[in-house]
Amino acid sequence: MDKKVPYMEMGVGIENIFKFIRVDYTWRLSYKNHPGIQDRGIRIQMKMTF
């Protein structure tokens, strides 16, 4: 990675599914021209809040 070019990604998500699941869809904005790099992805997070 080049120290002069920041790593950037953007995402949108849905939170509070069944009161403890969050699903995010993210996509990469920089460093997209490297071989074998995925530029989109899904993150699933489980978290309990009261």
PDBQT receptor file of N, H, CA, C and O in Angstrom, charges set to zero:
ATOM      1  N   MET A   1       0.834  -1.172   0.000  1.00  0.00    +0.000 N 
ATOM      2  CA  MET A   1       0.000   0.000   0.000  1.00  0.00    +0.000 C 
ATOM      3  C   MET A   1       0.885   1.243   0.000  1.00  0.00    +0.000 C 
ATOM      4  O   MET A   1       1.923   1.289   0.660  1.00  0.00    +0.000 OA
ATOM      5  N   ASP A   2       0.458   2.224  -0.738  1.00  0.00    +0.000 N 
ATOM      6  H   ASP A   2      -0.385   2.187  -1.274  1.00  0.00    +0.000 HD
ATOM      7  CA  ASP A   2       1.168   3.498  -0.833  1.00  0.00    +0.000 C 
ATOM      8  C   ASP A   2       0.758   4.385   0.340  1.00  0.00    +0.000 C 
ATOM      9  O   ASP A   2      -0.433   4.613   0.550  1.00  0.00    +0.000 OA
ATOM     10  N   LYS A   3       1.710   4.880   1.095  1.00  0.00    +0.000 N 
ATOM     11  H   LYS A   3       2.678   4.694   0.924  1.00  0.00    +0.000 HD
ATOM     12  CA  LYS A   3       1.407   5.712   2.258  1.00  0.00    +0.000 C 
ATOM     13  C   LYS A   3       0.815   7.064   1.876  1.00  0.00    +0.000 C 
ATOM     14  O   LYS A   3       0.254   7.750   2.730  1.00  0.00    +0.000 OA
ATOM     15  N   LYS A   4       0.929   7.461   0.606  1.00  0.00    +0.000 N 
ATOM     16  H   LYS A   4       1.385   6.904  -0.088  1.00  0.00    +0.000 HD
ATOM     17  CA  LYS A   4       0.384   8.745   0.163  1.00  0.00    +0.000 C 
ATOM     18  C   LYS A   4      -1.068   8.645  -0.271  1.00  0.00    +0.000 C 
ATOM     19  O   LYS A   4      -1.754   9.663  -0.377  1.00  0.00    +0.000 OA
ATOM     20  N   VAL A   5      -1.547   7.429  -0.525  1.00  0.00    +0.000 N 
ATOM     21  H   VAL A   5      -0.990   6.603  -0.439  1.00  0.00    +0.000 HD
ATOM     22  CA  VAL A   5      -2.935   7.222  -0.953  1.00  0.00    +0.000 C 
ATOM     23  C   VAL A   5      -3.685   6.532   0.185  1.00  0.00    +0.000 C 
ATOM     24  O   VAL A   5      -3.332   5.412   0.554  1.00  0.00    +0.000 OA
ATOM     25  N   PRO A   6      -4.707   7.171   0.748  1.00  0.00    +0.000 N 
ATOM     26  CA  PRO A   6      -5.426   6.548   1.864  1.00  0.00    +0.000 C 
ATOM     27  C   PRO A   6      -6.308   5.389   1.398  1.00  0.00    +0.000 C 
ATOM     28  O   PRO A   6      -6.798   5.376   0.269  1.00  0.00    +0.000 OA
ATOM     29  N   TYR A   7      -6.497   4.418   2.292  1.00  0.00    +0.000 N 
ATOM     30  H   TYR A   7      -6.099   4.429   3.209  1.00  0.00    +0.000 HD
ATOM     31  CA  TYR A   7      -7.452   3.344   2.026  1.00  0.00    +0.000 C 
ATOM     32  C   TYR A   7      -8.828   3.874   2.358  1.00  0.00    +0.000 C 
ATOM     33  O   TYR A   7      -9.047   4.401   3.449  1.00  0.00    +0.000 OA
ATOM     34  N   MET A   8      -9.766   3.740   1.420  1.00  0.00    +0.000 N 
ATOM     35  H   MET A   8      -9.589   3.313   0.534  1.00  0.00    +0.000 HD
ATOM     36  CA  MET A   8     -11.121   4.233   1.637  1.00  0.00    +0.000 C 
ATOM     37  C   MET A   8     -12.128   3.161   1.247  1.00  0.00    +0.000 C 
ATOM     38  O   MET A   8     -11.970   2.474   0.238  1.00  0.00    +0.000 OA
ATOM     39  N   GLU A   9     -13.157   3.032   2.061  1.00  0.00    +0.000 N 
ATOM     40  H   GLU A   9     -13.285   3.590   2.881  1.00  0.00    +0.000 HD
ATOM     41  CA  GLU A   9     -14.273   2.183   1.723  1.00  0.00    +0.000 C 
ATOM     42  C   GLU A   9     -15.549   2.860   2.210  1.00  0.00    +0.000 C 
ATOM     43  O   GLU A   9     -15.521   3.704   3.106  1.00  0.00    +0.000 OA
ATOM     44  N   MET A  10     -16.654   2.478   1.608  1.00  0.00    +0.000 N 
ATOM     45  H   MET A  10     -16.677   1.792   0.880  1.00  0.00    +0.000 HD
ATOM     46  CA  MET A  10     -17.945   3.049   1.953  1.00  0.00    +0.000 C 
ATOM     47  C   MET A  10     -18.893   1.904   2.253  1.00  0.00    +0.000 C 
ATOM     48  O   MET A  10     -18.747   0.810   1.708  1.00  0.00    +0.000 OA
ATOM     49  N   GLY A  11     -19.851   2.151   3.107  1.00  0.00    +0.000 N 
ATOM     50  H   GLY A  11     -19.970   3.040   3.550  1.00  0.00    +0.000 HD
ATOM     51  CA  GLY A  11     -20.776   1.087   3.443  1.00  0.00    +0.000 C 
ATOM     52  C   GLY A  11     -22.137   1.614   3.847  1.00  0.00    +0.000 C 
ATOM     53  O   GLY A  11     -22.309   2.775   4.219  1.00  0.00    +0.000 OA
ATOM     54  N   VAL A  12     -23.086   0.716   3.759  1.00  0.00    +0.000 N 
ATOM     55  H   VAL A  12     -22.946  -0.227   3.457  1.00  0.00    +0.000 HD
ATOM     56  CA  VAL A  12     -24.445   1.005   4.199  1.00  0.00    +0.000 C 
ATOM     57  C   VAL A  12     -24.922  -0.242   4.933  1.00  0.00    +0.000 C 
ATOM     58  O   VAL A  12     -24.580  -1.360   4.549  1.00  0.00    +0.000 OA
ATOM     59  N   GLY A  13     -25.715  -0.052   5.991  1.00  0.00    +0.000 N 
ATOM     60  H   GLY A  13     -25.993   0.857   6.303  1.00  0.00    +0.000 HD
ATOM     61  CA  GLY A  13     -26.102  -1.211   6.776  1.00  0.00    +0.000 C 
ATOM     62  C   GLY A  13     -27.485  -1.091   7.375  1.00  0.00    +0.000 C 
ATOM     63  O   GLY A  13     -28.097  -0.023   7.412  1.00  0.00    +0.000 OA
ATOM     64  N   ILE A  14     -27.946  -2.235   7.842  1.00  0.00    +0.000 N 
ATOM     65  H   ILE A  14     -27.449  -3.102   7.813  1.00  0.00    +0.000 HD
ATOM     66  CA  ILE A  14     -29.218  -2.333   8.560  1.00  0.00    +0.000 C 
ATOM     67  C   ILE A  14     -28.895  -2.866   9.946  1.00  0.00    +0.000 C 
ATOM     68  O   ILE A  14     -28.232  -3.893  10.091  1.00  0.00    +0.000 OA
ATOM     69  N   GLU A  15     -29.369  -2.160  10.955  1.00  0.00    +0.000 N 
ATOM     70  H   GLU A  15     -29.908  -1.326  10.837  1.00  0.00    +0.000 HD
ATOM     71  CA  GLU A  15     -29.066  -2.534  12.328  1.00  0.00    +0.000 C 
ATOM     72  C   GLU A  15     -30.346  -2.911  13.061  1.00  0.00    +0.000 C 
ATOM     73  O   GLU A  15     -31.444  -2.520  12.666  1.00  0.00    +0.000 OA
ATOM     74  N   ASN A  16     -30.187  -3.669  14.122  1.00  0.00    +0.000 N 
ATOM     75  H   ASN A  16     -29.295  -3.987  14.443  1.00  0.00    +0.000 HD
ATOM     76  CA  ASN A  16     -31.261  -4.052  15.020  1.00  0.00    +0.000 C 
ATOM     77  C   ASN A  16     -32.201  -5.097  14.423  1.00  0.00    +0.000 C 
ATOM     78  O   ASN A  16     -33.401  -5.079  14.695  1.00  0.00    +0.000 OA
ATOM     79  N   ILE A  17     -31.665  -6.002  13.616  1.00  0.00    +0.000 N 
ATOM     80  H   ILE A  17     -30.690  -6.017  13.395  1.00  0.00    +0.000 HD
ATOM     81  CA  ILE A  17     -32.446  -7.114  13.107  1.00  0.00    +0.000 C 
ATOM     82  C   ILE A  17     -32.521  -8.148  14.227  1.00  0.00    +0.000 C 
ATOM     83  O   ILE A  17     -31.486  -8.597  14.718  1.00  0.00    +0.000 OA
ATOM     84  N   PHE A  18     -33.699  -8.522  14.627  1.00  0.00    +0.000 N 
ATOM     85  H   PHE A  18     -34.540  -8.157  14.227  1.00  0.00    +0.000 HD
ATOM     86  CA  PHE A  18     -33.920  -9.444  15.756  1.00  0.00    +0.000 C 
ATOM     87  C   PHE A  18     -33.248  -8.944  17.034  1.00  0.00    +0.000 C 
ATOM     88  O   PHE A  18     -32.906  -9.740  17.909  1.00  0.00    +0.000 OA
ATOM     89  N   LYS A  19     -33.061  -7.656  17.141  1.00  0.00    +0.000 N 
ATOM     90  H   LYS A  19     -33.339  -7.009  16.430  1.00  0.00    +0.000 HD
ATOM     91  CA  LYS A  19     -32.506  -6.974  18.322  1.00  0.00    +0.000 C 
ATOM     92  C   LYS A  19     -31.015  -7.192  18.550  1.00  0.00    +0.000 C 
ATOM     93  O   LYS A  19     -30.489  -6.661  19.528  1.00  0.00    +0.000 OA
ATOM     94  N   PHE A  20     -30.293  -7.949  17.699  1.00  0.00    +0.000 N 
ATOM     95  H   PHE A  20     -30.720  -8.380  16.905  1.00  0.00    +0.000 HD
ATOM     96  CA  PHE A  20     -28.856  -8.121  17.952  1.00  0.00    +0.000 C 
ATOM     97  C   PHE A  20     -28.020  -8.360  16.703  1.00  0.00    +0.000 C 
ATOM     98  O   PHE A  20     -26.843  -8.688  16.845  1.00  0.00    +0.000 OA
ATOM     99  N   ILE A  21     -28.542  -8.219  15.498  1.00  0.00    +0.000 N 
ATOM    100  H   ILE A  21     -29.498  -7.952  15.383  1.00  0.00    +0.000 HD
ATOM    101  CA  ILE A  21     -27.763  -8.458  14.281  1.00  0.00    +0.000 C 
ATOM    102  C   ILE A  21     -27.681  -7.172  13.455  1.00  0.00    +0.000 C 
ATOM    103  O   ILE A  21     -28.656  -6.431  13.334  1.00  0.00    +0.000 OA
ATOM    104  N   ARG A  22     -26.510  -6.928  12.898  1.00  0.00    +0.000 N 
ATOM    105  H   ARG A  22     -25.718  -7.530  12.997  1.00  0.00    +0.000 HD
ATOM    106  CA  ARG A  22     -26.309  -5.817  11.967  1.00  0.00    +0.000 C 
ATOM    107  C   ARG A  22     -25.682  -6.390  10.704  1.00  0.00    +0.000 C 
ATOM    108  O   ARG A  22     -24.750  -7.191  10.773  1.00  0.00    +0.000 OA
ATOM    109  N   VAL A  23     -26.203  -5.972   9.539  1.00  0.00    +0.000 N 
ATOM    110  H   VAL A  23     -26.960  -5.322   9.483  1.00  0.00    +0.000 HD
ATOM    111  CA  VAL A  23     -25.691  -6.410   8.242  1.00  0.00    +0.000 C 
ATOM    112  C   VAL A  23     -25.242  -5.176   7.476  1.00  0.00    +0.000 C 
ATOM    113  O   VAL A  23     -26.014  -4.232   7.308  1.00  0.00    +0.000 OA
ATOM    114  N   ASP A  24     -23.994  -5.178   7.008  1.00  0.00    +0.000 N 
ATOM    115  H   ASP A  24     -23.367  -5.945   7.144  1.00  0.00    +0.000 HD
ATOM    116  CA  ASP A  24     -23.422  -4.064   6.256  1.00  0.00    +0.000 C 
ATOM    117  C   ASP A  24     -23.005  -4.533   4.867  1.00  0.00    +0.000 C 
ATOM    118  O   ASP A  24     -22.471  -5.630   4.709  1.00  0.00    +0.000 OA
ATOM    119  N   TYR A  25     -23.247  -3.708   3.880  1.00  0.00    +0.000 N 
ATOM    120  H   TYR A  25     -23.681  -2.816   4.008  1.00  0.00    +0.000 HD
ATOM    121  CA  TYR A  25     -22.731  -3.917   2.528  1.00  0.00    +0.000 C 
ATOM    122  C   TYR A  25     -21.670  -2.853   2.312  1.00  0.00    +0.000 C 
ATOM    123  O   TYR A  25     -21.962  -1.662   2.417  1.00  0.00    +0.000 OA
ATOM    124  N   THR A  26     -20.438  -3.262   2.011  1.00  0.00    +0.000 N 
ATOM    125  H   THR A  26     -20.201  -4.229   1.925  1.00  0.00    +0.000 HD
ATOM    126  CA  THR A  26     -19.342  -2.318   1.851  1.00  0.00    +0.000 C 
ATOM    127  C   THR A  26     -18.719  -2.459   0.468  1.00  0.00    +0.000 C 
ATOM    128  O   THR A  26     -18.747  -3.530  -0.138  1.00  0.00    +0.000 OA
ATOM    129  N   TRP A  27     -18.163  -1.366  -0.012  1.00  0.00    +0.000 N 
ATOM    130  H   TRP A  27     -18.140  -0.496   0.481  1.00  0.00    +0.000 HD
ATOM    131  CA  TRP A  27     -17.415  -1.403  -1.264  1.00  0.00    +0.000 C 
ATOM    132  C   TRP A  27     -16.191  -0.521  -1.149  1.00  0.00    +0.000 C 
ATOM    133  O   TRP A  27     -16.203   0.533  -0.512  1.00  0.00    +0.000 OA
ATOM    134  N   ARG A  28     -15.130  -0.992  -1.793  1.00  0.00    +0.000 N 
ATOM    135  H   ARG A  28     -15.120  -1.848  -2.310  1.00  0.00    +0.000 HD
ATOM    136  CA  ARG A  28     -13.822  -0.359  -1.748  1.00  0.00    +0.000 C 
ATOM    137  C   ARG A  28     -13.794   0.810  -2.726  1.00  0.00    +0.000 C 
ATOM    138  O   ARG A  28     -14.256   0.693  -3.860  1.00  0.00    +0.000 OA
ATOM    139  N   LEU A  29     -13.246   1.943  -2.276  1.00  0.00    +0.000 N 
ATOM    140  H   LEU A  29     -12.871   2.038  -1.354  1.00  0.00    +0.000 HD
ATOM    141  CA  LEU A  29     -13.131   3.122  -3.121  1.00  0.00    +0.000 C 
ATOM    142  C   LEU A  29     -11.714   3.332  -3.640  1.00  0.00    +0.000 C 
ATOM    143  O   LEU A  29     -11.525   3.996  -4.659  1.00  0.00    +0.000 OA
ATOM    144  N   SER A  30     -10.726   2.783  -2.964  1.00  0.00    +0.000 N 
ATOM    145  H   SER A  30     -10.879   2.244  -2.136  1.00  0.00    +0.000 HD
ATOM    146  CA  SER A  30      -9.337   2.917  -3.403  1.00  0.00    +0.000 C 
ATOM    147  C   SER A  30      -8.673   1.546  -3.426  1.00  0.00    +0.000 C 
ATOM    148  O   SER A  30      -9.201   0.579  -2.876  1.00  0.00    +0.000 OA
ATOM    149  N   TYR A  31      -7.511   1.473  -4.070  1.00  0.00    +0.000 N 
ATOM    150  H   TYR A  31      -7.082   2.259  -4.516  1.00  0.00    +0.000 HD
ATOM    151  CA  TYR A  31      -6.747   0.230  -4.208  1.00  0.00    +0.000 C 
ATOM    152  C   TYR A  31      -7.571  -0.869  -4.890  1.00  0.00    +0.000 C 
ATOM    153  O   TYR A  31      -7.530  -2.026  -4.472  1.00  0.00    +0.000 OA
ATOM    154  N   LYS A  32      -8.304  -0.514  -5.919  1.00  0.00    +0.000 N 
ATOM    155  H   LYS A  32      -8.337   0.425  -6.259  1.00  0.00    +0.000 HD
ATOM    156  CA  LYS A  32      -9.130  -1.486  -6.629  1.00  0.00    +0.000 C 
ATOM    157  C   LYS A  32      -8.395  -2.191  -7.757  1.00  0.00    +0.000 C 
ATOM    158  O   LYS A  32      -8.913  -3.161  -8.311  1.00  0.00    +0.000 OA
ATOM    159  N   ASN A  33      -7.206  -1.730  -8.107  1.00  0.00    +0.000 N 
ATOM    160  H   ASN A  33      -6.786  -0.943  -7.656  1.00  0.00    +0.000 HD
ATOM    161  CA  ASN A  33      -6.503  -2.279  -9.268  1.00  0.00    +0.000 C 
ATOM    162  C   ASN A  33      -5.482  -3.364  -8.910  1.00  0.00    +0.000 C 
ATOM    163  O   ASN A  33      -4.635  -3.688  -9.742  1.00  0.00    +0.000 OA
ATOM    164  N   HIS A  34      -5.531  -3.924  -7.723  1.00  0.00    +0.000 N 
ATOM    165  H   HIS A  34      -6.219  -3.660  -7.047  1.00  0.00    +0.000 HD
ATOM    166  CA  HIS A  34      -4.624  -4.995  -7.315  1.00  0.00    +0.000 C 
ATOM    167  C   HIS A  34      -5.224  -6.345  -7.688  1.00  0.00    +0.000 C 
ATOM    168  O   HIS A  34      -6.435  -6.526  -7.563  1.00  0.00    +0.000 OA
ATOM    169  N   PRO A  35      -4.415  -7.291  -8.140  1.00  0.00    +0.000 N 
ATOM    170  CA  PRO A  35      -4.954  -8.601  -8.519  1.00  0.00    +0.000 C 
ATOM    171  C   PRO A  35      -5.475  -9.372  -7.307  1.00  0.00    +0.000 C 
ATOM    172  O   PRO A  35      -4.855  -9.377  -6.244  1.00  0.00    +0.000 OA
ATOM    173  N   GLY A  36      -6.616 -10.018  -7.486  1.00  0.00    +0.000 N 
ATOM    174  H   GLY A  36      -7.120 -10.014  -8.350  1.00  0.00    +0.000 HD
ATOM    175  CA  GLY A  36      -7.202 -10.837  -6.431  1.00  0.00    +0.000 C 
ATOM    176  C   GLY A  36      -7.943 -10.077  -5.357  1.00  0.00    +0.000 C 
ATOM    177  O   GLY A  36      -8.330 -10.670  -4.351  1.00  0.00    +0.000 OA
ATOM    178  N   ILE A  37      -8.154  -8.784  -5.532  1.00  0.00    +0.000 N 
ATOM    179  H   ILE A  37      -7.839  -8.302  -6.349  1.00  0.00    +0.000 HD
ATOM    180  CA  ILE A  37      -8.835  -7.966  -4.535  1.00  0.00    +0.000 C 
ATOM    181  C   ILE A  37     -10.329  -7.945  -4.821  1.00  0.00    +0.000 C 
ATOM    182  O   ILE A  37     -10.753  -7.718  -5.954  1.00  0.00    +0.000 OA
ATOM    183  N   GLN A  38     -11.123  -8.184  -3.780  1.00  0.00    +0.000 N 
ATOM    184  H   GLN A  38     -10.778  -8.369  -2.859  1.00  0.00    +0.000 HD
ATOM    185  CA  GLN A  38     -12.570  -8.038  -3.914  1.00  0.00    +0.000 C 
ATOM    186  C   GLN A  38     -12.916  -6.583  -3.632  1.00  0.00    +0.000 C 
ATOM    187  O   GLN A  38     -12.406  -5.997  -2.677  1.00  0.00    +0.000 OA
ATOM    188  N   ASP A  39     -13.772  -6.003  -4.450  1.00  0.00    +0.000 N 
ATOM    189  H   ASP A  39     -14.185  -6.479  -5.226  1.00  0.00    +0.000 HD
ATOM    190  CA  ASP A  39     -14.106  -4.596  -4.230  1.00  0.00    +0.000 C 
ATOM    191  C   ASP A  39     -15.443  -4.407  -3.527  1.00  0.00    +0.000 C 
ATOM    192  O   ASP A  39     -15.837  -3.272  -3.260  1.00  0.00    +0.000 OA
ATOM    193  N   ARG A  40     -16.153  -5.493  -3.220  1.00  0.00    +0.000 N 
ATOM    194  H   ARG A  40     -15.833  -6.416  -3.437  1.00  0.00    +0.000 HD
ATOM    195  CA  ARG A  40     -17.434  -5.413  -2.505  1.00  0.00    +0.000 C 
ATOM    196  C   ARG A  40     -17.528  -6.563  -1.519  1.00  0.00    +0.000 C 
ATOM    197  O   ARG A  40     -16.915  -7.615  -1.704  1.00  0.00    +0.000 OA
ATOM    198  N   GLY A  41     -18.308  -6.344  -0.465  1.00  0.00    +0.000 N 
ATOM    199  H   GLY A  41     -18.806  -5.490  -0.314  1.00  0.00    +0.000 HD
ATOM    200  CA  GLY A  41     -18.444  -7.417   0.513  1.00  0.00    +0.000 C 
ATOM    201  C   GLY A  41     -19.583  -7.170   1.477  1.00  0.00    +0.000 C 
ATOM    202  O   GLY A  41     -20.147  -6.077   1.534  1.00  0.00    +0.000 OA
ATOM    203  N   ILE A  42     -19.914  -8.203   2.233  1.00  0.00    +0.000 N 
ATOM    204  H   ILE A  42     -19.456  -9.091   2.186  1.00  0.00    +0.000 HD
ATOM    205  CA  ILE A  42     -20.972  -8.149   3.241  1.00  0.00    +0.000 C 
ATOM    206  C   ILE A  42     -20.351  -8.475   4.589  1.00  0.00    +0.000 C 
ATOM    207  O   ILE A  42     -19.589  -9.434   4.718  1.00  0.00    +0.000 OA
ATOM    208  N   ARG A  43     -20.682  -7.672   5.588  1.00  0.00    +0.000 N 
ATOM    209  H   ARG A  43     -21.301  -6.894   5.483  1.00  0.00    +0.000 HD
ATOM    210  CA  ARG A  43     -20.242  -7.921   6.958  1.00  0.00    +0.000 C 
ATOM    211  C   ARG A  43     -21.482  -8.161   7.820  1.00  0.00    +0.000 C 
ATOM    212  O   ARG A  43     -22.488  -7.462   7.697  1.00  0.00    +0.000 OA
ATOM    213  N   ILE A  44     -21.387  -9.143   8.675  1.00  0.00    +0.000 N 
ATOM    214  H   ILE A  44     -20.570  -9.711   8.775  1.00  0.00    +0.000 HD
ATOM    215  CA  ILE A  44     -22.464  -9.438   9.616  1.00  0.00    +0.000 C 
ATOM    216  C   ILE A  44     -21.897  -9.334  11.020  1.00  0.00    +0.000 C 
ATOM    217  O   ILE A  44     -20.869  -9.935  11.332  1.00  0.00    +0.000 OA
ATOM    218  N   GLN A  45     -22.567  -8.576  11.855  1.00  0.00    +0.000 N 
ATOM    219  H   GLN A  45     -23.402  -8.089  11.602  1.00  0.00    +0.000 HD
ATOM    220  CA  GLN A  45     -22.100  -8.356  13.216  1.00  0.00    +0.000 C 
ATOM    221  C   GLN A  45     -23.219  -8.717  14.187  1.00  0.00    +0.000 C 
ATOM    222  O   GLN A  45     -24.380  -8.368  13.974  1.00  0.00    +0.000 OA
ATOM    223  N   MET A  46     -22.857  -9.412  15.237  1.00  0.00    +0.000 N 
ATOM    224  H   MET A  46     -21.914  -9.696  15.410  1.00  0.00    +0.000 HD
ATOM    225  CA  MET A  46     -23.815  -9.742  16.288  1.00  0.00    +0.000 C 
ATOM    226  C   MET A  46     -23.412  -8.962  17.545  1.00  0.00    +0.000 C 
ATOM    227  O   MET A  46     -22.263  -9.026  17.981  1.00  0.00    +0.000 OA
ATOM    228  N   LYS A  47     -24.367  -8.228  18.119  1.00  0.00    +0.000 N 
ATOM    229  H   LYS A  47     -25.300  -8.176  17.765  1.00  0.00    +0.000 HD
ATOM    230  CA  LYS A  47     -24.060  -7.386  19.255  1.00  0.00    +0.000 C 
ATOM    231  C   LYS A  47     -25.327  -7.223  20.090  1.00  0.00    +0.000 C 
ATOM    232  O   LYS A  47     -26.412  -7.006  19.552  1.00  0.00    +0.000 OA
ATOM    233  N   MET A  48     -25.179  -7.327  21.389  1.00  0.00    +0.000 N 
ATOM    234  H   MET A  48     -24.297  -7.503  21.826  1.00  0.00    +0.000 HD
ATOM    235  CA  MET A  48     -26.324  -7.151  22.278  1.00  0.00    +0.000 C 
ATOM    236  C   MET A  48     -26.247  -5.781  22.923  1.00  0.00    +0.000 C 
ATOM    237  O   MET A  48     -25.230  -5.428  23.520  1.00  0.00    +0.000 OA
ATOM    238  N   THR A  49     -27.315  -5.008  22.806  1.00  0.00    +0.000 N 
ATOM    239  H   THR A  49     -28.142  -5.294  22.322  1.00  0.00    +0.000 HD
ATOM    240  CA  THR A  49     -27.385  -3.704  23.451  1.00  0.00    +0.000 C 
ATOM    241  C   THR A  49     -28.630  -3.659  24.325  1.00  0.00    +0.000 C 
ATOM    242  O   THR A  49     -29.658  -4.253  23.999  1.00  0.00    +0.000 OA
ATOM    243  N   PHE A  50     -28.523  -2.969  25.399  1.00  0.00    +0.000 N 
ATOM    244  H   PHE A  50     -27.687  -2.486  25.664  1.00  0.00    +0.000 HD
ATOM    245  CA  PHE A  50     -29.657  -2.866  26.331  1.00  0.00    +0.000 C 
ATOM    246  C   PHE A  50     -30.054  -1.432  26.502  1.00  0.00    +0.000 C 
ATOM    247  O   PHE A  50     -30.989  -1.135  27.246  1.00  0.00    +0.000 OA
TER     248      PHE A  50
